[in-house]
């Protein structure tokens, strides 16, 4: 006869110790993101920060909303988020002129979550237990540049051009957005590649050289 084995109870203190570690790690990670975004902003003085929003979920709800009736992920707004930089003196609602350009920066903590993951009755939103193993996903940063190239593009606001973009396209190569008379290009990759001292500055310098050669920038510090 098989010997009955005692049921092992979870170690709640160990679990909550992990939670405390996790919150501190996330806070440190987000502080690093803010430093990186300041570097990017300084690297493109022709532009200024205008707006940010979570990519796959909503912002945290209003104070009178019951948190447990919303997605769990709504309380992790910087998990994957987009940051918009538009021409200096402009804003998100300003209509673009021919040759105008803007930049969005997407930073994702875990590519395993895209807002379309499988849900369960026990989790509000995509269930992390059903996502790909973290060893198979990445933390990444992408700098996306959009430029009006045809007269038909003039008069659009940045969000109208951004909405016509496609998710999966080649990096470091221009893609045309014919419906809005614009083009776009993406630089970046795994965030770990750009965290060492000087790495982000080198990426920005490479981007500026590329954009100058492609005619978006007249010179390295042009508008």
MOGIZI-V947558 format. One record per residue. NEAR is the number of other C-alpha atoms within 10 Angstrom. Layout:
# MOGIZI-V947558
near = <NEAR NEAR>
This chain:
# MOGIZI-V947558
near = <3 4 5 6 6 6 6 6 6 8 8 9 9 9 11 11 10 12 12 10 11 12 11 12 12 15 11 11 12 15 12 13 17 11 11 17 17 12 14 18 15 14 18 19 13 18 20 19 19 15 13 15 16 21 19 17 21 15 15 17 14 8 7 6 10 9 14 8 9 15 17 16 21 19 15 16 16 21 21 23 18 19 18 21 25 22 21 14 9 15 17 17 11 14 15 22 18 17 17 19 24 22 24 21 21 20 26 23 20 16 17 20 20 14 13 10 15 13 15 13 7 7 12 15 19 19 17 15 11 12 17 14 10 11 7 10 15 16 17 19 23 18 20 19 21 25 24 26 21 15 13 15 25 18 15 19 16 25 11 13 21 19 9 13 17 10 6 6 13 11 16 14 11 15 17 16 20 13 10 22 18 27 20 24 19 21 18 21 16 16 18 12 13 18 13 9 8 9 13 20 16 12 17 19 15 13 20 19 14 15 17 16 13 11 10 20 18 12 13 15 12 11 15>
